[in-house]
Amino acid sequence: MDDQGCKVDVRLALRAYQAVLDRGERRDGVYHLGELRAETDFDGYTVTIGDGRVRVRVLFHSRVDVDAPSGKALQDFVGRLERAVA
């Protein structure tokens, strides 16, 4: 899915990812903080943060891959990221 008018800033995604790691709980290799979940691939070059509906992957060279069912879901997710880093 395209971002439907709502962009995910790579810096916000990475800051939220780190907040989930710092303040979240690790279960089965995945960090959880509220509705957010964060994990990395085996080599550490790709990090993933999601909330069960939306998944954002930050790839090598700070490319962002967004998978969201709707623009509203993505907008809600970006709000969760912003609250995680506040």
N, C-alpha and C positions, 0 to 999 in steps of 0.2 A: 504494500500500500504506500502511496505517496503520503507526504506529511499533511496534506489537506489544509494548507495555510498556516499550520502551527509548526514552528521549527523547534528542534531540540539542539540547543547550544552544546557543543562538545565539552566546553569547560564546565558547564552546569552538570552535565551527565557525569563527568569524572569526579567533580566535587561531591555529588550525591553518592556515587559509588563508594568513595572513600569514607563518607559519613556512615554509610551502611556497614562497612567493614569496621570502623572505629567504635560505633555505638550499638551495632546489631549483635545478634546471636547466631552462632554457626551451628547449622544442623545439616548433616549429610553432605558436607562440602559446599553448602550454599549459605550465605549470610542473609539474615532476615532482620528488617527493622520496620515495624508496622506492616504495611502492605507491600513494601519494597523488598525485592530480592536481588542479590548481587552475586556474581560469580565470574570466574575467568577461565579461559581455555588452558590447555596443558602447558603452553609455552609463555603465557602471560601477555601476548600481543593483542588479544581481543578480550575486552571486558563486556559483560552483559549486565544490564540492570532492567528490571521489569516489575510489574505489579499484578501479573496474572492475566491481564488483558493486553497490555502493551509491552513490547520488548524492544529495547534499544541496545544495539551492539556498537561499541566504539572499536573500530578496526585499526590496523596499522596505518600510520600517517594521519591519524585523527579523522578518518572517514567515519561517518555515522550511518548505520543501517537501522531504519525504523520499521517495526512491524506493529500496526495498530488496526483495530477493526473499524475505527471511525475517527474523524477529526475531533469529536467531543471526548472520546476516550483518550486521545493523545493530549488534548488540552488539560484534562483532569490529571493525567500522568505528569505533565510538566509542572503543574501545581504541587504535586507530591514531591518532585525533585526539589523545587524551590523551598518547600517547608523543611525538607531534610537538611538543607544546608543553612537554614536561617539560625 
